[in-house]
Amino acid sequence: MPIKEVDKLNYTGIAVICPYYIKESNYKVYCEGVEAQTERVKKFESVEKKKGYMKMVCGRYEYAKRCRHAGLIEKIYSFKENEK
């Protein structure tokens, strides 16, 4: 799992807990990609929809259950740990 400061407050004022969050812009959230040195971008129709998503998904400890992408990354890291 990547080392990341949790509960980081971003410019929308949402406390982000998900360790795969990288950054955001007005209508987009950027997350760690499934392959090394890649990013995944999720686009929204409005800033309000993005904020709602971030509150319900990125700002919750159950992020891997609420976001398919985060759940997939969790499985990838778990698989890599089990290979060691």
Summary of the structure (lengths in Angstrom):
residues: 84
radius of gyration: 12.7
end to end distance: 14.1
largest distance: 43.1
contacts: 207
relative contact order: 0.18
helix: 38%
strand: 21%
